[in-house]
């Protein structure tokens, strides 16, 4: 019998962050292969362009089957249980991506060796930093033309303000890639071959290569930090691996390091308390909601990250806020290709709970109903559009559809105080296409998303009297979000700055957490 804390300590719940095309899908595949979750590469999902081609992606999104099963994948390796969270990898950014990271205890950052840090890597990294999520770095595609390894390492350290600690050092790149030298065991892994120790290195490297390697190793050892688990876990230091996901080179080293050093489930912050994984009471939070495969049934799967206790099928958990008790009879655990009903799950695990729209992103579920987790925010949308309905008789229908899509996190909806047209807000432009196509496909609504006069939104807060005064003098820009919270829609950054200056007592928040 393993105890609750032993089970929790085996869990490694992590996400991969990267810029599109850096190799996230390919790395995922090889991690799943190592974990025995799949048996052949090319199985995870369509790669690269094929996947991102708009029509294809929309089809996937509409069929939903694929993204539901791949939102999290569970596999075992070296006695650790890994829950790999899928951060949607489109060009485009959605709140989903951010929120997925709230469910992760650590992350792997994949970098294309020819490109270094790219825009989306940086954005995702910033989210990890906000939560002090520890990061391991995999510099990918060493089998191709790559930048100088010192350059890459310096760039990571400078641009991300992160202490870096290479675990291995590459010899050559592209056609001349020979392999990597493990800076800790001092063994050499031959690209396309095995792992060699000591004098065998000579057999595979020319004298020039060997001299250069030794010089570089001296520089690295003298100039860069040694791996330090505590520093890594605090999110201050990132170990770096050089490899090739496509050729399955150094992927096992990364996974072994994750099994050994990545943090077990973290304690979670709730209102008035801290929840430890080993706490007996079962608790968790919803970080993602997705429509089920059958659009006619409006079924939803809520993804719950367990935070504490031993979960058992059939358990009754209480939803924070509403106090509603929910019997969890068909929880789902996700493997690469299939979903299975689970009987037990532990902190760090992600279970899917089918429901009819009761569960929302940000909700806490717990046995007592008294735990309320914090830190799962809504983000201020960067794009605001006005919804124009072709058939004005369907306003009510539209309201229901928008509310329901907002619950899934596809969009945010705002009801202006003045006027009757809904404003929808998204973080990335691709979400607009998804919204339009789903309104049509699932709700039979023909609608256009027109430019709105607004540039950005801020949740407002402060002393009731101040808020009232603000609302009175800014009626034209006021709206309510789907929970009725007051939101100020600004026509420009300049206007936002202006009102902020004029109403110094008002807090303008870029994020909002559900009460
Ligand atoms: P992503 O999920 O981060 O967007 O990247 P993905 O894994 O889809 O990889 C993007 C492209 O880079 C793919 O090529 C993939 O084969 C290639 N790639 C990934 N890792 C490596 C690597 O270590 N070495 C090399 N040489 N290539 C790598 P593609 O041409 O877009 O797709 P495909 O035609 O190979 O399917």
Boltz pocket constraint, residues with backbone or C-beta under 6 A from the ligand:
constraints:
  - pocket:
      binder: B
      contacts: [[A, 18], [A, 19], [A, 20], [A, 21], [A, 22], [A, 23], [A, 24], [A, 25], [A, 26], [A, 27], [A, 46], [A, 47], [A, 48], [A, 49], [A, 89], [A, 140], [A, 141], [A, 142], [A, 143], [A, 144], [A, 243], [A, 244], [A, 245], [A, 246], [A, 247]]
      max_distance: 6.0
